[in-house]
């Protein structure tokens, strides 16, 4: 328990107190009293506990085992963590410079140049192939142009030719013509490399600029270097004439046969196609009182 003593008591105790142990010395520390505020520090002194050595005094920093261990662990933990982080971030080389991470490229410039060169060569080869193939197709197309289908009209057989009185769909009275016949012709494909698809426009039998009968050739395929005979039926039922040469109808009647033959050949699949058209015009004279076939000579029709 702490108690207050005078300065004379403290000094008198030092020489009079016997020293039981010569190896250990007793030290006393004076501290000013906190109770006095009049400025007289020498009169009032506060006694502190007696310590056997200066190392045990609170005025001297004590480094015990616990404090040493805690401080050592605290500082060593800081340095260890900092050193660990620094070590993980950068390393030192032999010269003491920090090492940095080097990003390695996937390939050298020579490899990149070779890759670019290969791609360029492939592109040039592809363009060259396309160009050569285009030139080849143009050559084939130009060589196949002269091979157009040949048409020869052979005969026209009229089975029925009748003129009567009637009226059109509006009720106007006029002469009515009914025609029924069949047209025979030969189609020849001179091409040696490809076949053709043959079709036609409506085949018209015209009297005084009025189509009195018509027919249609069915589309078909004709092989190369082949000849085919086709027949087309022509029909006209109660066609109004509206006074066009009505007085002249009877006996021989002048007519004109007109149509167009179309052919299409696939030379290289659908990439190269050859198309041709041929107009045919055949003037003829029909005897209304006869059912004989009308035969056409080579110069009877015009082909263009």
C-alpha positions, 0 to 999 in steps of 0.5 A, spaced: 500 500 500 502 506 498 504 512 503 507 518 503 514 520 507 518 526 508 525 527 504 529 526 511 525 519 512 527 516 505 534 519 506 535 516 513 533 509 511 538 508 506 544 508 510 541 505 517 537 499 513 542 493 514 544 490 507 542 483 508 544 481 501 550 484 499 548 482 491 542 485 491 541 493 492 535 497 493 533 503 489 527 508 490 524 512 485 521 519 487 515 522 483 512 528 484 505 528 488 499 529 483 495 532 489 499 539 490 498 544 485 502 550 489 508 549 485 512 546 491 514 539 488 520 538 493 515 538 499 510 532 497 513 526 494 509 520 492 513 513 493 513 508 488 514 500 489 521 498 491 524 494 485 530 490 486 533 492 479 533 498 474 530 493 469 524 492 473 522 499 474 516 502 470 520 508 468 525 503 464 522 499 458 521 492 460 522 487 454 519 481 458 518 474 454 511 475 453 512 482 450 518 480 446 514 474 443 508 479 441 512 484 438 517 479 435 511 476 432 507 482 430 513 485 427 515 479 424 508 478 421 508 484 418 515 483 415 513 476 413 507 478 409 510 484 406 516 480 404 511 475 401 507 480 397 514 483 394 516 476 393 510 474 389 510 481 385 517 481 383 523 477 383 530 480 383 535 478 378 543 477 379 544 484 378 539 486 383 534 489 378 526 487 379 524 481 374 518 482 370 513 478 367 515 477 359 509 476 355 511 470 350 508 471 343 505 465 339 510 465 334 516 469 331 515 474 325 518 469 320 512 464 322 507 470 321 510 471 314 509 464 312 502 464 314 500 470 311 504 468 304 500 461 304 494 465 305 495 469 299 498 464 295 491 460 297 487 466 295 491 467 288 490 460 287 482 461 288 482 467 284 486 464 278 481 457 278 475 462 278 478 466 272 480 460 268 473 457 269 470 463 267 474 463 261 473 456 260 465 457 260 465 463 256 469 459 251 464 453 251 458 458 251 461 461 245 462 454 241 455 452 243 452 458 240 451 456 233 448 450 234 441 452 234 435 448 233 432 447 226 425 446 225 421 444 218 414 444 217 411 438 213 404 439 213 397 441 215 391 437 216 384 440 216 379 436 219 373 441 220 372 448 216 365 451 217 362 458 217 356 459 220 351 465 222 352 467 230 353 472 235 359 474 239 359 474 247 356 481 247 350 479 242 352 482 236 350 478 230 356 476 225 359 470 221 362 465 226 368 460 223 370 453 226 377 450 224 380 443 227 386 441 224 393 438 226 400 441 224 406 436 223 413 438 223 420 436 225 425 439 230 432 437 229 438 438 235 445 439 231 449 440 238 454 434 239 455 436 246 448 437 250 441 436 249 436 441 248 429 443 252 424 445 246 418 449 247 414 454 243 409 460 243 402 459 241 401 457 234 396 461 230 392 460 224 391 467 222 385 469 217 385 477 215 389 478 222 384 474 226 387 468 229 381 463 227 385 457 230 391 456 235 395 450 239 401 449 243 407 445 243 408 441 249 415 442 252 420 436 252 427 434 252 431 432 246 437 429 246 444 431 242 444 430 235 437 427 234 431 428 230 424 428 232 417 429 229 412 433 233 404 434 232 400 440 234 393 440 234 390 447 232 383 448 234 378 454 233 371 454 235 366 459 233 371 465 232 367 471 230 370 474 224 366 481 224 365 482 217 373 481 215 372 478 208 366 475 210 364 475 203 370 472 200 369 466 204 368 460 200 372 456 196 379 457 197 381 461 203 388 465 204 391 463 211 397 464 215 401 460 220 405 463 225 409 461 231 416 461 235 420 455 237 424 456 243 430 451 245 434 452 251 441 447 252 444 446 259 452 446 256 455 446 263 449 444 268 446 451 270 452 455 269 452 455 262 446 455 258 444 457 251 438 459 248 435 460 241 429 462 238 426 461 231 420 465 228 416 461 223 411 464 218 408 459 213 402 462 208 397 457 205 391 457 201 386 452 204 380 449 200 374 449 204 371 444 200 377 439 201 380 435 207 386 434 204 393 435 207 396 441 205 404 440 204 409 445 205 415 445 201 422 447 203 421 454 201 414 455 203 415 457 210 420 463 212 425 461 218 428 467 222 
